[in-house]
Amino acid sequence: MMELSAYRDIFIEELNDQLERIDQSLIALENSPTPELIQTIFRAAHTIKGSSSTMGFREMSDLTHEVEYALEWVREKKPEITAVLIDTLFRALDAMKLLRSQYISGEAFSDCRDVVAEIKALLNKPERQEPAPLQALTAAGLLKAEEAAAAGQQLLAVSITLKEDCLMKAARHYILLQRIEDLCGSIIAVTLSPAAASGADEDERYGRFAVITATAKAPQLVQELLRSDSDIQSVDVTLYQLEGTAGSAREAADSEAAKAPQTVTQSEERGRASHPTVRVNVERLDHLMNLVGELLIEQTSLADLSAAGMRDDPARVLPGIGSVSDHMGSLIKELQEGVMKTRMLPIDQLFNRFPRLVRDLAQKLGKDIELLIQGGETELDRMIIEELSDPLIHLIRNSADHGIESPEVRADLGKPVKGRITLTSFHEENHVVIRLEDDGKGIDAGRIKASALGKGIITEEQAGYLTTQEAVHLIFEPGFSTASEVSDVSGRGVGMDIVRSQIGRLNGIIDIETEPGTGTVFIIRLPLTLAIIKGLLVSVSGRVLILPMYNVAEIVRIAPEEIQTVQGAQTILKHGRIVPLSWLGDKLHYPRVTRSSKTIPLVIVRSVDKIAAFAVDEIIGNQEVVIKSLGESLGTMNHLSGATILGNGRVALILDASYLVSH
């Protein structure tokens, strides 16, 4: 038997793709119904059904079969695409997603009978007749099945129900048997419905029957080819498991011993998390292979030059070594960029999840909201894309709940009744910028400041010198909320704090631009990747430390007298803003060293919406570094994001700027 566990990750990846395709197509179907969209959803459901059946994932196969049946009804009857129909299909999609999660985690599967009942009630159709049960194979049939399996063929169970108005069912039955044999190659067993066997009408015995056949064709293909027959009401093609039959003496003796270990193996396999995979364009892989080939050629040249230098005067081969070294450097740079591109995914992979979210939020809030997506082709590291999902969900929820006004209020203000949320992404230097803009009521800095005072987040003195921009950024403080009542959408005072912390963990920066009555824009700047970064090397107490350059806002030198004390803390005044100052060595508990310079080098670091200045002993310069994990042996080291190996072989620690600034 085929070892299905080997294909588990491929199955999950395909399942994710098809579920996403259904999600996007349902949104499009609601806005602009077309037969092509119905066909797209039907094909996706049919693909899921076939692959789930192949993997033995019966719960998903049964559910998608009902969805497929509903879509077939829509194609034939062409009813009006109502909100009830779309909501029912969305609930079926949610049930599929839940089953997928339970399949991956190994949990018990949910009961989907309520969703199935909804679909049946919507279609107002009776329960489908169950297909004729398969009988146990005879000894001759079992032998034939074993021979087919040994030859590399698979066994399929084909269950067929003929239409009630089909004339001469017996004749149609034999015609279909011949067709199945022509399609698949051989028929091993045929079973008629046992309920019909005792009926008075002999012809009705052939209304439902099942066939076991051996073939090299895929179950989906056989089902699709048979479905075209006008006399067939329903056809279901699944893999037939040979272990489930009563057969040879050898199988009878081994069956009980084989079943228990197999069950444990399947359970363990289900519980194992799927390995993340990335689809890579073949052209990119070919380009990487070419670069590796060129590197091998240069390596050979370098070895030849080294041998020549050992035989003759080494000075004569130095120019050649320098030339090879330069070429190898350019190749390695190109190879690095190529490998990084294999980690990149279009941000559409993330953005496509949000139209459904906005649709559900609009229904729940009683608002009319549209989501406009731009720049979905922008590529970003897949690890960042996954981590970015929750922050964007929180921002969209808050825009829909707090930003976009109700249709009545918007009409009174002379705004379009339909509110708009625009999600845009684009590259800017070495960053990806994501803008989330709404045309709602904006953020009132005065109200924010008053709410923060009332909750004890800031003091009266702090409120006095807060700028409008700083007051707006108070929405990111823990426990802050201006919601008059708690809802299941937002208003619990936790969402925006999560946004700031998660963006900070990604070494990102978030800004807010807002105008009361007009709208709000959240601007997120993120590094392209977290694997290789450009770092600023600094010396502190004789140690080399690295700060990520995308967190470095400015590098300056100041005289000691420029340091001021505000509320007992050292600060500097920069561009009209008070910036807290810390000695990086003191913060890391390093001993201070004697300095001869009369000025103090400072690195002004920015993370999310906060900045801080750190005094160091010396600025060394910047270079690209590869981040290496510190592992778990050192325990929790919040102030470090990793380490790297410098060109001289020394290890340098990479500081976590977001933690340093926040603490």
Secondary structure, DSSP 8 states (H G I E B T S, - for coil): ---GGGGHHHHHHHHHHHHHHHHHHHHHHHHS--HHHHHHHHHHHHHHHHHHHHTT-HHHHHHHHHHHHHHHHHHHH-----HHHHHHHHHHHHHHHHHHHHHHHT------HHHHHHHHHHHT--------------HHHHHHHHHHHHTT-EEEEEEEEE-TT-SSHHHHHHHHHHHHHHHHSEEEEEEE-HHHHT-S-GGGGGSEEEEEEEESS-HHHHHHHHHT-TTEEEEEEEE--GGGS---HHHHHHHHHHHHHHHHHHHHHHHS---------HHHHHHHHHHHHHHHHHHHHHHHHHHHHHHS-HHHHHHHHHHHHHHHHHHHHHHHHHHHHHTEEETHHHHTTHHHHHHHHHHHHT--EEEEEE-TT-EEEHHHHHHHHHHHHHHHHHIIIIIS--HHHHHHTT--SSEEEEEEEEEETTEEEEEEEE-S----HHHHHHHHHHTTSS-HHHHHH--HHHHHGGGGSTT----SS--SSS-SS-HHHHHHHHHHHTT-EEEEEEETTTEEEEEEEEES-SSEEEEEEEEETTEEEEEEGGGEEEEEEE-GGG-EEETTEEEEEETTEEEEEEEHHHHTT--------SSEEEEEEEETTEEEEEE-SEEEEEEEEE-B---STT---TTEEEEEE-TTS-EEEEE-HHHHHH-
